[in-house]
Amino acid sequence: MKKLIALACLGFAVVVSAPAFAGAQHEKMKGCNKEAHGMKGADRKAFMSKCLKKDYVLKSEGAVEEKPTASVAPTQQNKMKTCNADAKEKGLKGAERKAFMSSCLKG
């Protein structure tokens, strides 16, 4: 009977503490994602691995980070809209349009 009570108490402790740990880990993941902004591939994977360790301190803790504006960092979708409008305005078709779009989207 004592074993059953001890097991029930242990189970209760795990159930009660799990959401608190999950919330802290979720917040850490969000912070790491903010710091990893712009990284890709193996660099991002290595950073996230290092960042999620418990001894890593987030750079943005306590600081409010502003999101970049559209004029500073245009998205691919915005670039596509602008380039399409420019190509249409110039009346480009076929290979000329394709070459123009390629150079426009790169720069």
Protein Blocks (a to p, Z undefined) as FASTA:
>chain_A
ZZmmmmmmmmmmmmmmmmmmmmmmmmmmmmmmmmmgoiacjllmmmmmmmmpmkbccfkg
oiacddddfklmccfklmmmmmmmmmmmnopahjllmmmmmmmmmZZ
